[in-house]
Amino acid sequence: MANLHDLFGVAYPGLRHAHIGLVMTSGSLFALRWLATLAGARWPMAATWRHTSMVIDSLLLLAGATLWTGLGLNPLAQHWLGAKLLLLVAYIVLGTVALKRGRGWMARALCGIAALALLVTMYTVARRHDPAGWLRDVIGHTAVATTLAQSSTLPGVRPLMKRRSAG
């Protein structure tokens, strides 16, 4: 009889690919709906498209939570995951403003751009396992980033990022 660890090991590649595919689908659908609302279309707010987005996003969250649990990740110890989850909340807020809550075309346009920028940032945070994501290329490796990477509120948890040696 296989244990849960063995089952997760078998399921991991499929879950990872599902998560990545759902991220791309969700982001693409958001961008399409957002651009259409900016153009004055009404279809993006129809129940069918809203519900489709909710189903995709729910499956995305389920796949992500399954990966998070199966890999034993802790957003308080793995700062990149904590940063990604905070960015996710900001992305959701900006996305809702961009699609329906924004007062005026300009507010919706700026919130949509910001939401897509956060989506790219979440991608780079996840790929690099670095809370700064693509911003690391802009700000470089600073003492603050090193301190953040090495600090942990949980005893016995090793930092994910190692201090870079000079030279």
Secondary structure as GFF3:
##gff-version 3
##sequence-region A 1 167
A	DSSP	alpha_helix	4	38	.	.	.	ID=ss1
A	DSSP	three_ten_helix	43	45	.	.	.	ID=ss2
A	DSSP	alpha_helix	47	70	.	.	.	ID=ss3
A	DSSP	alpha_helix	79	96	.	.	.	ID=ss4
A	DSSP	pi_helix	97	101	.	.	.	ID=ss5
A	DSSP	alpha_helix	105	128	.	.	.	ID=ss6
A	DSSP	alpha_helix	135	139	.	.	.	ID=ss7
A	DSSP	alpha_helix	143	150	.	.	.	ID=ss8
###
